[in-house]
Amino acid sequence: MAKKQVGKVSHFFSNISVAVIELKSGLKKGDKILIEGAHTSFKQKVSSMQLEHEKIEAAKKGQAIGLKVKDRVREGDKVFLAE
């Protein structure tokens, strides 16, 4: 099955381990995601996301959200929905 890309990483704050993701489609708390890039490849569950420093449960296409990630990501890494 083809992977569905939901967004891409535009920034990473290493001190707080938060990635800024520009969304191509909606994403909600509890979704499983796969983040892949030249030096990145891991899956995780969406446990915490923010929009304009406010905690949110779901985000819509076109929004740029802050997402807590368990590992280092890099600008340009792609974010997919995982099984």
C-alpha positions, -999 to 999 in steps of 0.1 A, spaced: 0 0 0 13 35 -9 23 56 21 2 87 26 23 118 32 8 141 57 34 167 59 71 177 60 95 190 87 102 227 82 122 232 115 135 212 145 141 226 180 166 201 194 166 216 229 129 207 234 127 179 208 99 195 188 95 194 151 75 220 131 54 201 105 38 217 76 7 196 70 -6 185 36 -35 167 52 -51 165 87 -35 149 117 -49 141 151 -37 130 185 -33 92 186 -24 89 149 7 67 142 32 85 120 64 76 102 91 102 98 116 95 70 145 114 55 181 109 44 192 102 80 159 97 97 135 68 100 112 61 129 76 56 139 58 71 168 24 79 180 12 116 180 10 123 217 13 161 219 9 188 193 5 225 194 -6 254 171 5 289 181 17 275 215 -18 261 223 -23 224 228 -46 209 201 -62 175 196 -64 177 158 -48 198 130 -60 206 95 -43 207 61 -23 238 56 -14 243 93 21 243 106 21 225 139 46 219 167 50 181 173 69 165 201 92 139 185 111 110 202 142 114 180 161 140 160 145 151 127 158 173 100 143 200 77 128 184 47 121 150 64 87 137 52 59 127 76 37 98 67 7 81 83 19 47 96 0 14 99 
